[in-house]
């Protein structure tokens, strides 16, 4: 089942298998499609050549993103990449760890604009959500009537239901809790034990910790833990949208029959990640493979470095906090049709929201002018507080 929430500042979706959330998708609010310049894999852009590096045999391209994208040059296309020229490109892989997207030439793209920007076609966000994570869904629940009509007109095979409910779909189906947990470094395993997940510059490392896991013997413990860890690690990789090189330190399994059972389970689990490849064990027992890098991971996209001592941590971006604040307003307004709210925001968050009048106007159009927004110097700069 795919659930889609159409908020005033963001469209978001979650894919649920049984009662387990397996994927997330985040896009612009309906009406903001043209402003969604995120360089996801497969998207087409008109880009401007900013510079050429002959030693790398590559060009750096402005595609309207904060980071210049990287375009490898080949003999059959390097003549097109003159500095200042506009070129058609397709995103091969999105930005990662502070580096821009990797591109490939798209000579068939008709260049109609005089500035870097995403090229059409640009889908309605609800269609984009279905294409990205919901193609296999047998049922779609959506909280917006006009958006449901868009899905119905698309001729999808899934059953589509408009669900008007006082409780938000993400809350109703457990996706809010799953989303919060997807930003945590540690993940508990059923029956005991945990995963420790670290996204680094070069790769994602996953350690398996046996804390609290019990079994009839040490050998059985290691096999039980490895099997549980394999299933949950694959789920977390998909849920967090982790791509690139992944290394997992599974517990060592001594018996040949147990290793055979575990590896068969691992191979089956990896089938849940489309395009996963290169899986192998090193001599030291580390398992590594590559996952497709289609879009930024949740951590990369929605958090950023924050000061820390001795190690820098991360905190949510200003954009994430702004959308979270408006979503909190929507949820309260939907649950209580007559309530009036006061949204107190820290200085930075207040300024960010105040600059995005379209979101505030949508909120007022949808629920009436029932939210008063104020700046509160006592709150953290990105913090907010909602009260009646």
C-alpha positions in Angstrom: 0.0 0.0 0.0 1.2 3.5 -0.9 0.1 6.4 1.3 0.4 10.0 0.0 0.0 13.2 2.1 -0.5 16.4 0.1 0.7 19.1 2.4 0.8 22.9 1.8 4.6 22.9 1.7 5.5 19.3 0.8 4.1 16.1 -0.7 5.3 12.9 1.0 4.7 9.3 0.5 5.4 6.0 2.2 5.3 2.4 0.9 4.0 -0.1 3.4 4.2 -3.9 3.1 1.9 -5.5 5.6 2.5 -3.3 8.6 6.2 -2.5 7.8 7.2 0.8 6.2 9.7 0.0 3.4 10.3 3.2 1.4 9.8 7.0 1.7 9.5 9.7 -0.9 9.5 13.5 -0.5 8.6 16.0 -3.2 7.2 19.6 -3.6 3.7 20.6 -2.7 1.2 20.3 -5.5 1.6 23.6 -7.4 5.3 23.9 -6.7 6.4 21.3 -9.2 8.3 23.8 -11.4 10.5 24.8 -8.5 11.6 21.2 -7.7 15.1 21.3 -9.1 16.5 18.3 -7.1 18.9 16.5 -9.3 17.6 13.0 -8.9 18.9 10.2 -11.2 17.2 10.2 -14.6 16.1 13.8 -14.5 17.0 16.0 -17.4 18.4 19.6 -17.2 19.6 22.4 -19.3 23.0 23.2 -17.8 25.5 26.0 -18.3 29.2 25.1 -18.6 31.0 27.0 -15.8 34.5 25.6 -16.3 36.5 22.9 -17.9 39.2 20.9 -16.2 41.5 19.4 -18.8 43.5 17.3 -16.3 40.2 15.6 -15.3 38.8 15.7 -18.8 35.6 17.0 -17.3 33.4 20.0 -17.2 31.6 21.5 -14.2 28.0 22.4 -15.0 25.6 24.7 -13.3 22.2 23.0 -13.4 20.5 25.3 -10.9 21.5 23.3 -7.9 23.6 24.6 -5.0 26.5 22.4 -6.1 28.2 22.4 -9.6 27.6 19.1 -11.3 30.4 16.9 -12.9 30.3 16.0 -16.5 32.9 13.6 -17.9 34.0 14.6 -21.4 34.5 12.2 -24.3 36.0 12.7 -27.7 32.5 12.7 -29.4 31.1 15.4 -27.1 33.8 17.5 -25.6 33.5 20.1 -28.4 30.0 20.9 -27.1 31.3 21.9 -23.7 32.6 25.3 -24.3 32.7 27.6 -21.2 29.4 29.5 -21.0 27.6 27.2 -23.4 24.2 25.7 -22.6 24.1 21.9 -22.9 21.5 19.2 -22.4 22.3 16.7 -19.7 20.8 13.9 -17.7 21.6 13.2 -14.1 23.5 9.9 -13.7 23.8 10.0 -9.9 22.7 12.7 -7.5 24.8 14.9 -5.2 26.7 13.0 -2.5 28.6 14.0 0.6 29.1 17.6 -0.5 29.9 16.8 -4.1 27.6 17.7 -7.0 25.7 15.4 -9.2 27.4 13.3 -11.9 25.9 14.0 -15.4 25.9 12.5 -18.9 25.4 14.4 -22.1 21.8 14.3 -23.5 22.3 15.5 -27.1 18.6 14.8 -27.9 17.3 17.4 -25.3 15.9 20.5 -27.0 17.3 23.6 -25.3 14.6 26.2 -25.0 15.7 28.2 -22.0 18.5 30.6 -21.6 19.3 29.6 -18.0 20.1 26.4 -16.1 16.9 24.6 -15.1 15.1 21.3 -15.1 13.7 20.2 -18.4 10.2 19.0 -19.0 8.2 16.9 -18.7 7.5 17.7 -15.0 4.9 15.4 -13.4 2.4 16.2 -10.7 4.1 15.3 -7.4 1.6 12.5 -6.7 2.4 10.9 -10.1 6.1 11.3 -9.3 5.6 9.6 -6.0 3.9 6.6 -7.6 6.6 6.3 -10.3 9.4 6.6 -7.7 8.3 4.1 -5.0 4.7 3.0 -5.7 4.6 1.2 -9.0 4.1 -2.2 -7.2 1.4 -0.9 -4.9 -2.0 -2.6 -5.0 -3.7 0.2 -3.1 -3.1 3.9 -2.8 -4.5 6.1 0.0 -4.4 9.8 -0.5 -5.6 12.7 1.6 -6.5 15.1 -1.2 -9.5 14.8 -3.5 -8.2 16.7 -6.6 -4.9 14.7 -6.3 -6.9 11.5 -6.2 -8.6 12.6 -9.5 -5.1 13.1 -11.0 -4.1 9.5 -10.1 -7.4 8.1 -11.3 -6.9 9.8 -14.7 -3.5 8.3 -15.0 -5.0 4.8 -15.5 -3.1 3.2 -12.6 -3.9 -0.4 -11.8 -3.9 0.2 -8.1 -7.1 0.8 -6.1 -7.1 4.5 -5.2 -8.9 5.8 -2.2 -9.4 9.4 -0.9 -9.2 9.2 2.9 -10.3 12.2 4.8 -9.4 11.5 8.3 -8.8 13.6 11.4 -5.5 11.8 11.9 -2.8 12.3 9.3 -2.0 9.2 7.1 1.6 9.0 8.2 0.5 9.0 11.9 -2.4 6.6 11.2 -0.2 4.0 9.5 3.0 4.2 11.6 5.0 6.0 9.0 5.8 9.0 11.3 7.4 6.7 13.8 9.3 4.9 11.1 10.5 8.2 9.6 11.8 9.4 13.0 13.7 6.2 13.6 15.2 6.3 10.1 17.4 9.2 11.2 18.8 7.3 14.2 22.3 5.8 14.2 21.2 2.6 15.9 18.4 0.2 15.0 17.1 -2.5 17.3 16.8 -6.0 15.9 13.9 -8.2 16.8 14.8 -10.6 19.6 17.8 -8.5 20.6 20.9 -7.1 19.1 21.2 -3.9 17.0 22.6 -2.3 13.9 24.9 0.7 14.0 24.7 2.6 10.7 27.3 5.3 9.7 27.1 7.1 6.4 30.6 8.4 5.6 32.3 10.2 2.7 33.4 7.0 1.0 30.8 4.4 2.0 28.1 3.4 4.4 29.3 1.1 7.2 26.9 -1.1 9.2 28.1 -2.9 12.3 26.1 -5.7 14.0 26.1 -5.6 17.8 24.8 -8.6 19.7 23.6 -6.6 22.8 20.7 -8.4 24.4 20.3 -11.2 21.8 20.1 -14.8 23.2 20.2 -18.3 21.7 20.7 -21.9 22.7 24.4 -21.8 21.9 27.1 -19.3 20.8 27.1 -20.7 17.2 23.3 -20.5 17.0 23.4 -17.0 18.4 25.8 -15.8 15.7 23.7 -17.4 12.9 20.4 -16.0 14.4 21.9 -12.6 14.7 23.4 -12.5 11.2 20.0 -13.5 9.6 18.1 -10.9 11.6 20.7 -8.3 10.7 20.7 -9.1 7.0 16.9 -8.6 6.8 16.9 -5.4 8.8 20.0 -3.9 7.1 18.5 -4.3 3.6 15.2 -2.7 4.9 17.1 0.2 6.4 19.2 0.8 3.2 16.0 1.1 1.2 14.1 3.1 3.8 17.0 5.6 4.3 17.6 5.7 0.5 21.2 4.8 1.0 23.2 4.3 -2.2 26.8 3.6 -3.2 29.2 1.3 -1.5 27.9 -0.5 1.6 30.0 -2.6 4.0 28.4 -4.8 6.7 30.3 -6.5 9.5 28.2 -9.6 10.2 29.1 -11.9 13.1 31.4 -14.7 12.0 29.6 -18.1 11.4 31.9 -21.1 11.8 29.8 -24.1 10.6 29.7 -24.6 6.9 26.0 -25.5 6.9 25.1 -22.4 8.9 27.2 -20.2 6.5 25.3 -21.7 3.6 21.9 -21.0 5.2 22.9 -17.4 6.1 24.3 -16.6 2.6 21.2 -17.9 0.9 19.1 -15.7 3.2 21.4 -12.7 2.5 21.1 -13.2 -1.3 17.3 -13.4 -1.1 17.2 -10.2 1.1 19.3 -8.3 -1.4 16.8 -8.9 -4.1 14.6 -6.3 -2.4 17.1 -3.6 -3.5 16.7 -3.1 -7.3 20.1 -2.9 -9.0 22.2 -4.1 -6.0 25.3 -5.8 -7.1 28.9 -6.7 -6.5 28.2 -8.6 -3.3 31.1 -10.4 -1.8 32.9 -11.3 1.5 36.4 -10.2 2.2 39.0 -12.5 3.8 38.3 -10.8 7.1 34.6 -11.5 6.8 33.3 -8.1 5.8 30.4 -8.2 3.3 30.3 -5.4 0.8 28.0 -4.5 -2.2 26.8 -1.5 -4.1 23.3 -0.1 -4.0 22.0 2.2 -6.7 22.5 5.9 -5.9 19.3 7.3 -7.3 18.6 10.2 -4.9 20.2 11.6 -1.8 19.8 9.6 1.5 17.5 11.0 4.2 20.5 12.1 6.2 22.2 13.8 3.3 19.1 15.6 2.1 17.4 16.7 5.3 20.3 17.2 7.8 23.5 19.2 7.8 26.7 19.5 9.8 26.4 21.3 13.2 29.2 22.3 15.5 30.3 19.7 18.0 33.1 18.8 20.3 35.1 16.8 19.6 33.1 15.5 16.6 30.7 17.5 14.6 27.1 16.3 14.7 24.2 17.0 12.4 20.9 18.8 12.8 17.8 19.2 10.6 18.0 21.8 7.8 16.0 25.0 8.0 13.8 23.8 5.1 12.9 20.5 7.0 12.0 22.5 10.1 9.8 24.9 8.2 7.9 22.1 6.5 7.6 20.2 9.8 6.2 23.3 11.5 3.5 23.8 8.8 2.7 20.1 8.8 2.2 20.2 12.6 -0.2 23.1 12.0 -2.1 21.2 9.3 -2.5 18.1 11.5 -3.9 20.1 14.4 -6.2 22.2 12.2 -7.5 19.0 10.5 -8.1 17.3 13.8 -9.9 20.3 15.4 -11.9 22.2 12.7 -12.5 25.2 15.0 -9.2 25.5 16.8 -7.0 28.6 16.4 -3.3 28.2 16.8 -0.2 30.2 17.6 3.0 29.1 15.9 6.0 30.6 17.7 9.2 30.2 15.7 12.8 30.9 16.3 14.4 33.8 14.5 15.8 31.9 11.5 12.7 29.7 11.1 10.4 32.7 11.3 12.3 34.5 8.5 12.3 31.4 6.3 8.6 30.9 6.7 7.9 34.6 6.2 9.7 34.5 2.9 7.5 31.7 1.6 4.1 33.4 1.4 2.8 30.7 -1.0 2.9 28.1 1.7 1.2 30.4 4.2 -1.5 31.4 1.7 -2.2 27.7 0.9 -2.6 27.0 4.6 -5.1 29.9 5.0 -7.0 28.9 1.8 -7.3 25.3 3.0 -8.1 25.8 6.7 -9.0 29.4 7.0 -6.8 32.1 8.7 -6.5 30.2 12.0 -2.8 30.3 12.6 -1.0 33.3 14.1 2.8 33.2 13.4 5.2 35.0 15.8 8.9 35.2 16.4 10.1 34.0 19.8 13.7 35.0 20.7 13.7 32.4 23.6 13.4 29.5 21.1 16.4 28.0 19.3 16.9 29.7 15.9 15.3 26.8 14.1 12.9 25.7 16.8 9.1 26.1 16.9 6.3 25.7 19.4 2.6 25.2 18.6 -0.1 26.1 21.0 -3.8 27.0 21.0 
